[in-house]
Amino acid sequence: MVCGLPGEADINYYAPGGNTYFFEVKTRTGRVSKQQQKFIDRMRKLGFTAAVVRSVEEAVSIVDGTGN
């Protein structure tokens, strides 16, 4: 049985204060599938932060406001 949505992000972070982040984790050369990009675009359209990240540091920089 498969749960979740097609292309759903690897990490869904529900931060204190109500902010929600969706991170698709890729290696340095990894590529996002069409379903994954569609999910990211959909979440952004809904007002959430959604991004492809390639390191823990990149994800942290987005959450703390110093990154993308």
Helices and strands as residue ranges (DSSP letters): E 11-14, E 20-25, H 34-45, E 49-53, H 56-63
